[in-house]
Amino acid sequence: MELTVMLKALGDPTRLKIYQSLLERKHCVRSLSKKLGITESAVSQHMKILREADMVYGEKYGYHTHYLPKQEAVDFMNACFRSMKHQSETVDRDMATCQCEFRKEPLQRINSNDKERCKQQKKNCKD
């Protein structure tokens, strides 16, 4: 599984709504069509993309297929986001400055308009 493929699939607002609906309970194309106010054909096209991203699967019930999110996909995305959250919590924000060797000017530069505005607000301004 690839997170980028999954995020790309969920990048469309309609597909995101479809996926969120499937997380609540299983749906057939007709049910999703009525719930979201789009055509069954449009739902089918969105479902194809979610299937290709390996995020959903279908169970046949007569003429209808009821779709569900793949538990492996849900677990994988949860693990990825937990990992990112943990990484962001361990970053020392004071030390996480750009070390770009190509930077030619300081990060904070105050121009004359800013100095004047500072003086009017009675704040200390430094070059």
Backbone as numpy.savetxt, mean C-alpha at the origin, in Angstrom:
# Nx Ny Nz CAx CAy CAz Cx Cy Cz
6.24 -16.16 -3.48 5.40 -14.97 -3.48 6.27 -13.73 -3.48
5.80 -12.74 -4.19 6.53 -11.47 -4.27 5.65 -10.33 -3.79
6.14 -9.59 -2.83 5.38 -8.48 -2.28 5.10 -7.43 -3.34
6.06 -7.16 -4.22 5.86 -6.12 -5.24 4.71 -6.49 -6.17
4.58 -7.76 -6.51 3.49 -8.22 -7.38 2.16 -8.03 -6.66
2.14 -8.38 -5.38 0.91 -8.23 -4.60 0.51 -6.77 -4.44
1.48 -5.93 -4.14 1.19 -4.50 -3.97 0.73 -3.88 -5.27
1.31 -4.32 -6.38 0.87 -3.81 -7.68 -0.58 -4.22 -7.93
-0.92 -5.46 -7.59 -2.29 -5.93 -7.77 -3.25 -5.13 -6.89
-2.84 -4.79 -5.69 -3.70 -4.04 -4.78 -3.63 -2.53 -5.01
-2.78 -2.10 -5.93 -2.62 -0.68 -6.23 -3.83 -0.07 -6.90
-4.68 -0.89 -7.47 -5.90 -0.39 -8.09 -6.98 -0.29 -6.99
-7.63 0.85 -6.84 -8.61 1.03 -5.76 -9.74 -0.01 -5.79
-10.20 -0.37 -6.98 -11.28 -1.36 -7.07 -10.80 -2.73 -6.61
-9.60 -3.12 -7.03 -9.07 -4.42 -6.59 -8.85 -4.43 -5.08
-8.42 -3.31 -4.54 -8.24 -3.24 -3.09 -9.58 -3.46 -2.38
-10.65 -2.83 -2.89 -11.98 -3.02 -2.31 -12.43 -4.47 -2.45
-12.16 -5.07 -3.59 -12.51 -6.48 -3.80 -11.78 -7.34 -2.78
-10.48 -7.11 -2.63 -9.69 -7.92 -1.71 -10.16 -7.73 -0.27
-10.46 -6.50 0.10 -10.97 -6.24 1.45 -12.29 -6.96 1.68
-13.14 -6.99 0.66 -14.41 -7.70 0.76 -14.19 -9.20 0.94
-13.19 -9.73 0.23 -12.89 -11.16 0.34 -12.30 -11.50 1.70
-11.62 -10.56 2.33 -11.10 -10.80 3.68 -12.23 -10.93 4.69
-13.37 -10.29 4.40 -14.54 -10.37 5.29 -15.26 -11.70 5.14
-15.46 -12.13 3.89 -16.14 -13.40 3.61 -15.97 -13.73 2.13
-16.29 -14.99 1.76 -16.16 -15.36 0.35 -17.29 -14.72 -0.46
-16.97 -14.44 -1.71 -17.91 -13.81 -2.63 -17.79 -14.46 -4.00
-18.91 -14.44 -4.74 -18.87 -14.79 -6.16 -18.78 -13.48 -6.93
-18.55 -13.59 -8.23 -18.42 -12.39 -9.07 -19.68 -11.55 -9.01
-20.84 -12.20 -9.06 -22.11 -11.46 -9.04 -22.26 -10.68 -7.72
-21.92 -11.31 -6.62 -22.01 -10.66 -5.31 -21.10 -9.43 -5.25
-19.86 -9.58 -5.72 -18.93 -8.45 -5.72 -19.41 -7.35 -6.65
-19.98 -7.74 -7.79 -20.50 -6.77 -8.75 -21.57 -5.90 -8.11
-22.50 -6.54 -7.43 -23.58 -5.79 -6.77 -23.05 -4.94 -5.62
-22.15 -5.50 -4.84 -21.61 -4.79 -3.69 -20.84 -3.54 -4.10
-20.06 -3.64 -5.19 -19.20 -2.53 -5.60 -19.81 -1.65 -6.70
-20.93 -2.09 -7.27 -21.58 -1.29 -8.30 -20.82 -1.25 -9.61
-20.17 -2.36 -9.96 -19.46 -2.46 -11.24 -19.94 -3.72 -11.96
-19.63 -3.83 -13.23 -20.11 -4.97 -14.01 -19.42 -6.26 -13.59
-20.10 -7.38 -13.86 -19.51 -8.68 -13.57 -18.24 -8.89 -14.39
-18.25 -8.37 -15.61 -17.07 -8.48 -16.47 -15.87 -7.76 -15.85
-16.12 -6.59 -15.30 -15.03 -5.83 -14.65 -14.51 -6.59 -13.43
-15.42 -7.16 -12.64 -15.00 -7.94 -11.47 -14.15 -9.11 -11.92
-14.58 -9.79 -12.98 -13.83 -10.95 -13.49 -12.42 -10.56 -13.90
-12.28 -9.42 -14.54 -10.94 -8.96 -14.95 -10.07 -8.66 -13.72
-10.65 -8.05 -12.73 -9.90 -7.78 -11.50 -9.53 -9.08 -10.78
-10.45 -10.04 -10.78 -10.18 -11.33 -10.13 -9.04 -12.05 -10.84
-8.99 -11.92 -12.15 -7.90 -12.55 -12.92 -6.55 -12.02 -12.44
-6.45 -10.72 -12.24 -5.19 -10.12 -11.79 -4.85 -10.58 -10.38
-5.85 -10.66 -9.51 -5.61 -11.14 -8.15 -5.20 -12.62 -8.14
-5.79 -13.42 -9.04 -5.39 -14.83 -9.15 -3.96 -14.95 -9.66
-3.62 -14.15 -10.68 -2.26 -14.18 -11.24 -1.22 -13.74 -10.21
-1.62 -12.88 -9.28 -0.72 -12.45 -8.20 -0.68 -13.50 -7.09
-1.42 -14.59 -7.27 -1.46 -15.71 -6.32 -2.02 -15.29 -4.96
-3.02 -14.40 -5.01 -3.58 -13.86 -3.77 -4.93 -14.45 -3.42
-5.63 -15.00 -4.41 -6.97 -15.54 -4.18 -7.11 -16.90 -4.86
-8.09 -17.64 -4.43 -8.44 -18.89 -5.10 -9.96 -19.00 -5.12
-10.46 -19.87 -6.00 -11.89 -20.03 -6.14 -12.34 -21.44 -5.80
-13.54 -21.53 -5.23 -14.19 -22.81 -4.96 -15.45 -22.86 -5.80
-15.61 -23.93 -6.58 -16.76 -24.07 -7.47 -17.99 -24.50 -6.68
-19.10 -23.81 -6.89 -20.41 -24.18 -6.35 -21.40 -24.11 -7.50
-21.64 -25.23 -8.14 -22.52 -25.25 -9.31 -21.91 -24.43 -10.43
-22.67 -23.43 -10.88 -22.19 -22.57 -11.97 -21.31 -21.42 -11.47
-21.29 -21.24 -10.18 -20.59 -20.09 -9.62 -19.28 -20.49 -8.95
-18.33 -19.57 -8.97 -17.08 -19.73 -8.24 -17.07 -18.71 -7.11
-16.87 -19.19 -5.91 -16.76 -18.30 -4.76 -15.28 -18.11 -4.46
-14.87 -16.85 -4.33 -13.45 -16.53 -4.15 -13.13 -16.22 -2.70
-11.92 -16.59 -2.34 -11.37 -16.35 -1.00 -9.92 -15.93 -1.13
-9.42 -15.15 -0.16 -7.98 -14.85 -0.18 -7.20 -16.10 0.22
-6.04 -16.29 -0.39 -5.17 -17.40 0.01 -4.55 -17.04 1.35
-4.65 -17.95 2.28 -4.10 -17.69 3.62 -2.60 -17.45 3.57
-1.91 -18.16 2.66 -0.46 -17.98 2.54 -0.13 -16.54 2.14
-0.96 -15.97 1.25 -0.73 -14.60 0.80 -0.97 -13.61 1.94
-2.04 -13.83 2.69 -2.35 -12.96 3.83 -1.22 -13.02 4.85
-0.78 -14.23 5.17 0.31 -14.40 6.15 1.60 -13.76 5.65
1.89 -13.93 4.36 3.11 -13.37 3.78 3.10 -11.85 3.87
1.98 -11.22 3.48 1.90 -9.76 3.55 2.00 -9.27 4.99
1.32 -9.96 5.90 1.41 -9.58 7.32 2.84 -9.64 7.81
3.56 -10.70 7.46 4.96 -10.85 7.88 5.82 -9.74 7.30
5.61 -9.41 6.03 6.38 -8.34 5.39 6.14 -7.00 6.07
4.88 -6.69 6.34 4.57 -5.40 6.97 5.05 -5.35 8.42
4.97 -6.47 9.13 5.51 -6.51 10.50 7.01 -6.26 10.49
7.70 -6.86 9.51 9.14 -6.68 9.39 9.49 -5.22 9.11
8.74 -4.59 8.19 8.97 -3.18 7.88 8.70 -2.30 9.09
7.64 -2.61 9.82 7.31 -1.84 11.02 8.44 -1.98 12.04
8.93 -3.18 12.24 10.03 -3.41 13.19 11.27 -2.63 12.75
11.59 -2.67 11.45 12.76 -1.95 10.96 12.61 -0.45 11.19
11.42 0.08 10.94 11.23 1.52 11.11 11.30 1.92 12.58
10.93 1.03 13.48 10.99 1.34 14.91 12.42 1.31 15.44
13.31 0.60 14.75 14.68 0.48 15.24 15.63 1.49 14.60
15.13 2.30 13.68 15.97 3.31 13.04 16.21 4.45 14.01
17.45 4.82 14.16 17.80 5.99 14.96 17.59 7.20 14.07
16.49 7.89 14.26 16.11 9.00 13.38 17.16 10.11 13.36
17.87 10.31 14.45 18.90 11.35 14.48 20.09 10.97 13.62
20.35 9.68 13.49 21.51 9.22 12.72 21.14 8.90 11.27
19.87 8.94 10.95 19.42 8.53 9.62 19.41 9.71 8.65
20.52 10.42 8.55 20.60 11.54 7.62 21.26 11.08 6.34
21.01 11.79 5.31 21.59 11.46 4.01 23.10 11.66 4.05
23.81 10.70 3.57 25.26 10.80 3.51 25.71 11.02 2.06
24.88 11.68 1.30 25.11 11.87 -0.13 26.38 12.69 -0.36
27.30 12.11 -1.07 28.56 12.80 -1.35 28.39 13.91 -2.38
27.24 13.94 -3.05 27.03 14.93 -4.10 26.30 16.17 -3.61
25.88 16.17 -2.35 25.16 17.32 -1.81 26.11 18.52 -1.78
25.68 19.63 -2.37 26.55 20.80 -2.49 26.17 21.91 -1.53
25.01 21.80 -0.90 24.62 22.85 0.03 24.05 22.21 1.29
24.04 22.94 2.37 23.52 22.37 3.61 22.05 21.99 3.48
21.61 21.06 4.33 20.22 20.64 4.29 19.27 21.79 4.59
19.65 22.67 5.51 18.77 23.76 5.89 19.42 25.07 5.50
18.80 25.76 4.61 19.33 27.04 4.17 18.24 28.08 4.35
18.56 29.15 4.99 17.58 30.19 5.24 17.88 31.36 4.32
16.89 31.72 3.51 17.10 32.87 2.63 16.64 34.15 3.33
16.83 35.28 2.69 16.54 36.56 3.33 15.06 36.70 3.67
14.17 36.16 2.87 12.74 36.23 3.17 12.42 35.46 4.46
13.06 34.31 4.62 12.85 33.52 5.84 13.37 34.26 7.06
14.53 34.94 6.92 15.09 35.69 8.04 14.13 36.79 8.47
13.57 37.48 7.50 12.65 38.57 7.81 11.41 38.03 8.52
10.88 36.93 8.02 9.71 36.30 8.63 10.02 35.86 10.06
11.23 35.35 10.27 11.66 34.93 11.60 11.69 36.12 12.55
12.26 37.21 12.08 12.37 38.40 12.92 10.99 38.92 13.30
10.06 38.87 12.33 8.71 39.34 12.61 8.03 38.45 13.65
8.34 37.18 13.64 7.74 36.25 14.60 8.57 36.15 15.87
9.64 36.97 15.95 10.53 37.03 17.11 11.16 35.68 17.43
11.61 35.02 16.39 12.32 33.75 16.57 13.79 33.98 16.27
14.62 33.13 16.79 16.05 33.21 16.51 16.35 32.57 15.17
17.01 33.31 14.33 17.40 32.77 13.03 18.91 32.71 12.95
19.41 31.65 12.40 20.85 31.50 12.19 21.07 31.15 10.73
22.19 31.60 10.20 22.53 31.27 8.81 22.85 29.81 8.68
